[in-house]
Amino acid sequence: MLDLLGHASIAARLFNEHAQGGLGDIPFTHAYPEVWVVRDSDLERGQAIVRAFEKTPVENRVVFCRACGEENPRNFQLCWQCGAGLEIAY
């Protein structure tokens, strides 16, 4: 999600990335990873990007990254390996 927001020039931070190791000692609701948008002015646009991403249908076909050649699911917008954009010509 951070890369997706970053490609839209939205600064964001990830919190609780490693908190799952504390489960049992802390409530599970405190161990959820959280993405925080740095600038309040980017919040609505960031939420719209996340909602659009979450509505993307599951795709079983693959696409290869032009930057590193890595195989990615066709519905990915960014390469999981290098973070480059996966522009797909339909």
C-alpha positions as CSV (number, residue, x, y, z in Angstrom):
1,M,0.0,0.0,0.0
2,L,2.9,2.3,0.8
3,D,4.2,2.0,-2.8
4,L,0.8,2.6,-4.3
5,L,0.4,5.8,-2.3
6,G,4.0,6.8,-3.0
7,H,3.4,6.5,-6.7
8,A,0.6,9.0,-6.3
9,S,3.0,11.3,-4.4
10,I,1.3,10.7,-1.1
11,A,3.7,10.4,1.8
12,A,2.6,7.7,4.2
13,R,4.1,5.7,7.1
14,L,3.6,2.1,8.2
15,F,3.1,1.4,11.9
16,N,2.9,-1.9,13.8
17,E,4.7,-3.8,11.0
18,H,6.2,-6.3,13.5
19,A,3.7,-6.1,16.3
20,Q,2.1,-9.5,15.5
21,G,5.0,-11.0,17.4
22,G,3.5,-9.5,20.6
23,L,0.1,-11.2,20.2
24,G,-0.9,-12.7,23.5
25,D,0.9,-10.0,25.4
26,I,-1.0,-7.2,23.7
27,P,-4.6,-7.1,22.4
28,F,-4.9,-8.3,18.8
29,T,-6.4,-4.9,17.8
30,H,-3.1,-3.3,18.8
31,A,-1.2,-5.5,16.5
32,Y,-2.9,-4.6,13.2
33,P,-0.6,-3.0,10.7
34,E,-1.6,0.6,10.1
35,V,-0.8,3.0,7.2
36,W,-0.9,6.6,8.1
37,V,-0.9,9.5,5.5
38,V,1.6,12.1,6.6
39,R,-0.3,15.2,5.2
40,D,-3.9,15.7,6.2
41,S,-4.6,17.3,2.8
42,D,-3.7,13.9,1.1
43,L,-6.1,11.9,3.3
44,E,-9.2,11.9,1.0
45,R,-7.2,11.2,-2.2
46,G,-5.3,8.4,-0.4
47,Q,-8.5,6.8,0.8
48,A,-9.9,7.0,-2.7
49,I,-6.8,5.2,-4.0
50,V,-7.1,2.5,-1.4
51,R,-10.8,2.0,-2.1
52,A,-10.2,1.7,-5.8
53,F,-7.4,-0.8,-5.2
54,E,-9.7,-2.9,-2.9
55,K,-12.4,-3.0,-5.6
56,T,-10.0,-4.4,-8.2
57,P,-11.2,-7.8,-9.2
58,V,-9.0,-10.9,-8.7
59,E,-7.1,-11.7,-11.8
60,N,-5.4,-15.1,-12.5
61,R,-3.3,-14.1,-15.5
62,V,0.2,-12.6,-15.1
63,V,2.2,-9.7,-16.4
64,F,6.0,-9.3,-16.5
65,C,7.6,-6.1,-15.1
66,R,9.4,-4.2,-17.8
67,A,11.9,-2.9,-15.3
68,C,13.1,-6.1,-13.6
69,G,11.3,-8.9,-15.6
70,E,9.5,-10.3,-12.5
71,E,6.2,-12.1,-12.9
72,N,3.2,-10.3,-11.2
73,P,-0.5,-10.9,-11.1
74,R,-2.2,-9.0,-13.9
75,N,-4.2,-6.9,-11.5
76,F,-1.1,-5.5,-9.7
77,Q,-0.4,-1.9,-10.5
78,L,3.1,-2.0,-9.1
79,C,5.7,-4.7,-9.3
80,W,6.0,-6.6,-6.0
81,Q,9.8,-7.0,-6.6
82,C,11.0,-3.6,-7.6
83,G,8.0,-1.3,-7.2
84,A,7.9,-0.1,-10.8
85,G,4.6,0.7,-12.4
86,L,3.0,-2.1,-14.4
87,E,1.4,-0.3,-17.3
88,I,-0.6,-2.9,-19.2
89,A,-1.6,-2.4,-22.8
90,Y,-5.1,-3.9,-23.4
